[in-house]
Amino acid sequence: MLGCKGSSGTGVRYKLTLATGLLECLCFAGVVFGWASLVFVLKTDGYFSDLCINATDASGQLGTDCSLQDERFSLVFTVASFMNNFLTLPNGFLYDHFGTMATRFLA
């Protein structure tokens, strides 16, 4: 338990587990939850820009249609969000049976 006074190594281990867990969440889960801001940066860097095509609108103006690029970004977000939620059950099973260290190594 967290409230029990044990050896000083146990307290350090809990603090290290918390710190590395927060770092993992920032590095991996933050990508999914900060997706709206990340898409803006990815578009600026030109990811999936090969899917944009030149098109003319109703008034005859030449422009760029990037709807396929937007669809690809939506697909990436959908898969990442689904996997984040779907893998919660197996990760919980691994955590309950093998502990924190084994689950994090497998992840």
C-alpha positions as CSV (number, residue, x, y, z in Angstrom):
1,M,0.0,0.0,0.0
2,L,1.1,3.5,-0.6
3,G,0.4,4.8,2.9
4,C,2.5,2.1,4.6
5,K,6.0,3.0,5.8
6,G,8.4,0.4,4.4
7,S,11.9,0.4,3.3
8,S,13.1,3.6,1.6
9,G,13.6,1.6,-1.6
10,T,9.9,0.9,-1.9
11,G,9.1,4.6,-1.8
12,V,11.7,5.3,-4.5
13,R,10.3,2.5,-6.6
14,Y,6.8,3.9,-6.4
15,K,8.0,7.4,-7.3
16,L,10.0,6.1,-10.3
17,T,7.0,4.0,-11.5
18,L,4.8,7.1,-11.3
19,A,7.4,9.3,-13.1
20,T,8.0,6.8,-15.9
21,G,4.2,6.2,-16.2
22,L,3.6,9.9,-16.7
23,L,6.4,10.1,-19.2
24,E,4.9,7.2,-21.2
25,C,1.5,8.8,-21.2
26,L,2.9,12.1,-22.4
27,C,4.8,10.4,-25.2
28,F,2.2,7.9,-26.4
29,A,-1.3,8.7,-25.2
30,G,-0.7,12.4,-25.8
31,V,-0.5,11.8,-29.6
32,V,-4.0,10.5,-29.6
33,F,-5.5,13.1,-27.3
34,G,-3.6,16.0,-28.9
35,W,-4.5,14.8,-32.4
36,A,-6.2,18.0,-33.5
37,S,-3.1,20.1,-32.9
38,L,-0.8,17.4,-34.3
39,V,-2.7,17.2,-37.6
40,F,-2.1,20.9,-38.2
41,V,1.7,20.4,-37.8
42,L,1.7,17.2,-39.9
43,K,-0.1,19.0,-42.7
44,T,2.4,21.9,-42.5
45,D,5.2,19.3,-42.8
46,G,3.6,17.8,-45.8
47,Y,2.5,14.4,-44.6
48,F,0.2,12.7,-47.1
49,S,0.5,15.7,-49.3
50,D,0.8,13.4,-52.3
51,L,-3.0,12.7,-51.9
52,C,-3.8,16.4,-52.6
53,I,-4.9,17.1,-56.2
54,N,-5.3,20.2,-58.3
55,A,-8.9,21.1,-58.9
56,T,-11.0,23.9,-60.2
57,D,-14.0,25.2,-58.3
58,A,-17.4,26.4,-59.7
59,S,-16.0,29.8,-60.5
60,G,-13.1,28.4,-62.5
61,Q,-10.5,29.2,-59.9
62,L,-7.6,26.7,-59.6
63,G,-7.2,25.3,-56.2
64,T,-6.1,22.3,-54.3
65,D,-8.4,19.5,-53.1
66,C,-6.9,17.8,-50.0
67,S,-10.0,15.7,-49.0
68,L,-8.1,12.5,-49.5
69,Q,-5.4,13.7,-47.2
70,D,-8.0,14.6,-44.5
71,E,-9.5,11.1,-44.9
72,R,-6.1,9.5,-44.3
73,F,-5.6,11.6,-41.2
74,S,-9.0,10.6,-40.0
75,L,-8.2,6.9,-40.6
76,V,-5.0,7.2,-38.6
77,F,-6.8,8.8,-35.7
78,T,-9.6,6.2,-35.8
79,V,-7.2,3.3,-35.7
80,A,-5.1,4.8,-32.9
81,S,-8.2,5.7,-30.9
82,F,-9.7,2.2,-31.3
83,M,-6.4,0.4,-30.4
84,N,-6.0,2.6,-27.4
85,N,-9.5,1.5,-26.1
86,F,-9.3,-2.1,-27.4
87,L,-6.0,-2.9,-25.8
88,T,-7.2,-1.8,-22.3
89,L,-8.7,-5.2,-21.6
90,P,-5.6,-7.3,-22.5
91,N,-3.3,-4.8,-20.7
92,G,-5.4,-5.1,-17.6
93,F,-5.2,-8.8,-17.7
94,L,-1.4,-8.7,-18.1
95,Y,-1.1,-6.2,-15.3
96,D,-3.2,-8.3,-12.9
97,H,-1.3,-11.5,-13.6
98,F,2.2,-10.4,-14.3
99,G,2.6,-7.0,-12.6
100,T,3.8,-3.6,-13.7
101,M,7.3,-4.4,-15.0
102,A,6.3,-7.3,-17.3
103,T,3.4,-5.4,-18.7
104,R,5.5,-2.3,-19.5
105,F,8.2,-4.4,-21.1
106,L,5.6,-6.1,-23.3
107,A,4.1,-2.7,-24.2
